[in-house]
Amino acid sequence: APSSPLFQNRYFAMDRVVVLSKHVVAPEVVVGCVRVCPCSGVPQVDQKQPQQQPKPHPGQSATERFRQLQREYSKSAHRLRTEGELPSMTVYELALVALGRGFPEPFLDKLLSDAEADGSLATLDLLPGPWRSAQTRGEKLRLLQIDQAANERGDHLQLYAGYQQRYGDRGLGSNIAVPTLVVHSPLSTAGPQAAAVRARGSGDIFRVVCRVLVADAGDAERISRIHVRKEPNFGVFFNSVISTVDNEHWRAQRDQLTEAFLP
């Protein structure tokens, strides 16, 4: 359980590893067609593969550049699903473009407005967490930027544990709610809808959502028995057993796979 001494000791040990690792400077890394220098955190398009990504226009801003690459990614993902052509980049590489700077603030502001308008962030006001302490628009956007930076560094665990200790009333056993930026895909939905979305394009949708962290042992046990639906964030696997949000479709695929591994 998150509140157990063993869990807390492992958390603090991992937190120490994260802090120590930040003192290590790695060599330049090439990921696909994006070159990243860890010491500066600034990605660049690999000039050895200029045909894979559109070149930036003279005087193009960071926001315009990101939107250009986002359009190219969407087209590329569509070609993968319809023609089997390898994509020019992955969604991870698209995110690397914003590494060290975060997604453009106007982009985040638009996503935040959309989420507030459809009421999907209401739970943030009901549970403990950093959202209730964010009084201004700038502070709310800053939470999204912090969350995104943690995602890039791979230390979401440390960020959320810090939120639990600061805003929760049971330490690492506290249930909290946090705002986060995700990439969802209707392609994870089984049935005709998935085919229709695939025909229109990649189906990937950037969204700001409320993520609820259930750390209380009793609550986790109870909720896991009644809510087992997957999050639609694995669109690259279409509506397979890994990614489908349709529980019945998942069960049917799981039964088929079970038969395949029987002696």
N, C-alpha and C positions, 0 to 999 in steps of 0.2 A: 504494500500500500504506500502511496506517496508520503503519508505522514509517519511511516516507520523509520526508526533510526538507520536501518540499512540503506533505505532509499535516499535519505538525506545525506548520508556519508558518501554515497556514490555521486550524488549531485554535486557536492562541494569538491570532490575529487575531479569530476569532469570540468567543473568551472575553472579549476586550477590549470588543467590541461589547456583549456581555451586561452587563458591569459598568457601562459607560457608560449603557446604556439604563435601568438601575435608578435613575438620577438624574433621569429625565424623569417628570413627573407628568402623566398623561393625564386628560382630562375624564371625567365619569361616562359609562359605557357601558351601553346596554340591549341585552341578548341575549335574544331571545324574550320571555319573561315574567319574566326575572330581571334586576334592575338591580344593577350592580356599580360601586362606587367604587374605582378602582385605588389611590388613595392610602391607603385603609383596608383594602382587600382583603376587605371584608365585603359579601356579596351580600344583596339584599332582594327580596322578591316585589313586582313592579310593581303598585302599588295601582290603576293605570288598567285593569288586566286581572285583577281578582280572581276572575273566573269560571274562569280557566284552571288555577288551582292551588288546592287546598284550603287554607283559612285555618288558621293555627295555633290550637290550643286554649289558653285562658288557663293559664299555668303550665307549658306544654309545654317539655320540655327539648330541647336541641339534638339529642340522640340520637333522641328520639321524633319530632321534626320531620323528621329525615332519613328515618327509617323510613316515616313517613307519605307523604313525597314519593316514596320508592322504590316503595311500593305503587301510588301514583297513576301513576308512570311505567310500571310493568309493565302496568297496565290500559290506559293510553293507547296503548302500543305494540301491545297485543293488538287494540285497536279499529282501529288503522292497518292491521294485517295482515289482519283479517277483514272490515272494513267500509269501509276506505279513508278513515277519518276522520283529519284531521290531529291529531297528538299535541299534548298540552298542554305538553310539554317534550321536550328531547332528553337523551340520557345525558350530554352535555357540560354542559347546564344543571343536571342533577342533581348533577354533580361540583362545579359552581360554588357550590352550597349549602355545601359544606365548604371553600370557598376561604379560605385564611388560617388555618383551624383543622384541616383534615384530616378524614378520616372518623373517626367516634367510635372511641375505642380499644377498647371492648368488641366492636364490629363487626369491627375488624381482628384482634383476639385470636381471635375465633371462626373467621374465615377461615384464620388461621395454624394453629390447632389442626386444622382439617379437612385442610389440606394436609400437615401432619406425619403425621397418621393414615394417609393413603393413600400415603405414601412418595414423593410427587411432588417433595419438596425435597431428596432424597438427593444430587443432583449438587452442591448448594451446599457440601457437605462434601468434595467431590472436587477442585474447581477453586479457584484463588485468588479472593479477593474479600472483601468486608466481612463476610460471614456468619460466617466462621470466627473472626473477632475479636470477634463479639458473644457474650458469655458468659452474659448474663442475659436473661430474657424481655423486660424493658423495653428492652434494647439492640436486640433483634430487632424489636420493634414500632417502635422509633425508626427503624430502617432503612427500614421500609415507609412511615413518615410522611415521611422525607426523599425517598424515591423519588416519592411522591405529590406532594409540593410541587414537585419538579423537573418533573413532568409538567404541573402547573398553570402553571408559569412558562415551560415550553417549552425548558428547558435540560438535558434528559436527556443530551445529548452531552457537556456540560461535566462533569456529575456522573460519568458512566461513565468519561470520560477521566481524571478525578481518581482514580477507583478503580484504573484500569489502572496509573497511575504510582505509586500508593501500595502496591498489593498484588501487582502483576504483576512479572515478572522481565525483561520486554522492553519496558518503556515502553508507548507507544501500540500496540505490536504484540503485546501480551499477550492471551491468552485468559482471560476471567474469567467468573464466575457471580454474578448478583445476584438478590435477591428482589424481586418487583414485584407490584403489584395490577393485574389485568386484568379485562376484561369479555368473557367468551366466550359463544358462542351455538351450541347444537346445530342451529340453523336453517342453519348453514353446511354441514351434512352433506347430501349429495344422497340422494334416495330417500324411501321412506315415512316414515322417522324424522322428517324435516323437517316433513312435513305433520302428523304426530302432535303434535310439539312446538308447532307453530303453533296447533293447536286448543286446547292447554292454556293458552297465554299467550304472553308475549313471547319466552321462551326464554333471555333474558339471564341470565348467571350471573357473579357477582363471585367471583373466585378469587385466591388468592395462589399464584404460580408461580415457578419458577426460570427465569430468562432467561440463556441462555449467549451471551456475546458472542465471536464467533470473529474475531479481528483478525489472527492470524498469516496471512500471504499464502498459504503452502503449504496450511495447514489449510483456509482459506476456499475455495481452488480445489478441493480434494479433496472436501469436504463438499457443496459446491454441485452437484456432479455426481451425488450419490447421495441427497440430501435436499432436495427442492424443494416439500414440502407446505406449504400456507399455514397460518397460525395462524387459529383460528376466532373472530376478533375483529371481523368485519364482518357480524354477523347482520342488520343493517339492509338488506343487499343479498341476503338469503335465501341460496340456494345457487347464485348466479350465477357467471359467470366471474371476477368480482372477489373473491368470498368463499369459494367452495366449497373444502373440504379434501379432496375426492375427486379425485385426479389424473386419473383416467379421465374423470370427468364434466367436469373443466376442459378436457381435451384435446378432447372432443366439442364443447363450446361454442366453443372457440377455432377449431376447423376450420370451424364454421358461420359465425363472424364473419369469418374469412378470405375465405370465398366471397362474403360480402356486400360486401366492399371491392375485390374483383377487378374490373378494367375489363371 
